[in-house]
């Protein structure tokens, strides 16, 4: 190896040692580097917490939206029930007035409700005022019981009263003893108006 090459090699080693000793070592030992790493780790943790909070906020917002929708539905249902209640009151007034008058030529009409709650519908209407309904003794209906006749649409309407003449397990035949409106197949028969609006 020539003298110039030897000198060049020694200078290169000296420069490398100087760089390692005075440039790299201070950076590695600098406490500010550790502090920067710690701060970066804290920033990363806060970012994760912020993302989790954002997810929770979105979930709470969605839950709140559902609650608002439920409140609106309940308000609509309450309004509908209020209208039905007003309609029921009006129908009871009409019934009271009708019962004060004559009942198909009779001066008085005795009501005999069944011992149990009964609700059904009309299957057929005969020319002789005989009406067949789809409830019978299995539902607690007995001969001589009276049931009210109602129609639900377009609005709740009281149509009259039938008295049961013949009872079978799943159907019965009654005679119309009070009529305040035209009775049709599909109209409802009940002993208590509450059963109709449950």
ZIVENPE-V326487 format. One line per field, one symbol per residue. phi: phi as a letter, one per 20 degrees, with the letter a starting at -180 (. if undefined). burial: b if it has 24 or more other C-alpha atoms within 12 Angstrom, else e. A space follows every 50 residues. Layout:
BEGIN
phi=???
burial=???
END
This chain:
BEGIN
phi=.ffffffffffffffffffffddfgfffefffffffffffffffffffff ffffffffffffffffffffffffffffffffffffffffffffffffff efdlndfcceecfffcfcbbceebcefemecececbffenecfnfdcedc cedfbfcedqcddfdbccgdbbccdfdbcdafecfofedbdbgffedf
burial=eeeeeeeeeeeeeeeeeeeeeeeeeeeeeeeeeeeeeeeeeeeeeeeeee eeeeeeeeeeeeeeeeeeeeeeeeeeeeeeeeebeebbeebeeebeebbe eebeeeeeeeeebbeebbbbbbbbeeeebbbbbbbbbebbbbbebbbbbb beeeebbbbbbbbbbbbeeebbbbbbbbbbeebbeebbbbbbbeebee
END
